[in-house]
């Protein structure tokens, strides 16, 4: 039929049709180019930093102009359908977010409404660290574009850490083996994550050491073993700023002991939510923990370091104090020093805690200059280098 119709077109008609098709094709290519730039920017927020290629396909007799989506990663150029399911899903979700933003901007200001994007289980086929990263991207896009994104999920890594009140835990009631109404479970307060953890099959205790990190407003963090370490950093910052050197936007947060670092899955989840993290580990636990940190791609002296001196009793942060100051502490705590050799583990731990606290208090009250703490100055310089 097409050939019959075309045989009745004059040369002038055919030229006009050809010009119109070429003009339409150029407009489609221009629109695709703009869409490519926007999609590249969104995908660039993800750790993989994909490049996007949009090409027009032969439309045949169709009135539509389909586009072929390719993602480029370094030297690889693969159609979207050839990538993993997780990457495909994320790309399609981001295309939908772009469409919502386009709809919002196309409306006149007086008639403008907030588009709603509903996503079912965006965590599908993604590693936990990628799930956490994608949640952060979606959260930022909702703020940037002024749209509403609602996601249903069975993953604790997709929870909104930035605004915990935005998370809703729904529970379906069952009476005599029959499904009844769905109710919202209360998830408020400092322990808001624990009901989610329980319902999603996550061991709640795994998240307890990280409560302060979750609640921190800073995106650049130094993780230290305990609260005493946090106090040391605070004292150095206030009394000896000449050796502190860390930028003001870097927060010092305790992770609550070496065992928290051994749970690499939760640790990766926490690290993925922050811009830059440096971890300090007491030297007496370094060999035990370093392998775990390296297994998730962290590098010694770039992402983590040991704290202390390789001498008995000095393989921790108070080991960086001058010998004269420590000697004063030990002479005042003879019973506790003796208890360090006790066969009773509880007595040893109690004595160790008492001595650690006494050393910190002595450090707070001393009137030395910053030059008299060369080991502390070395540690601060090493950490500051990471953030400057």
Beta strands, then each sheet from edge to edge (+ up, - down):
strand 1: 51-56
strand 2: 67-73
strand 3: 76-79
strand 4: 116-120
strand 5: 148-152
strand 6: 169-175
strand 7: 178-185
strand 8: 220-224
strand 9: 250-254
strand 10: 276-282
strand 11: 304-307
sheet 1: 1+ 2- 3+
sheet 2: 4+ 5+
sheet 3: 6+ 7-
sheet 4: 9+ 8+ 10+ 11+
end
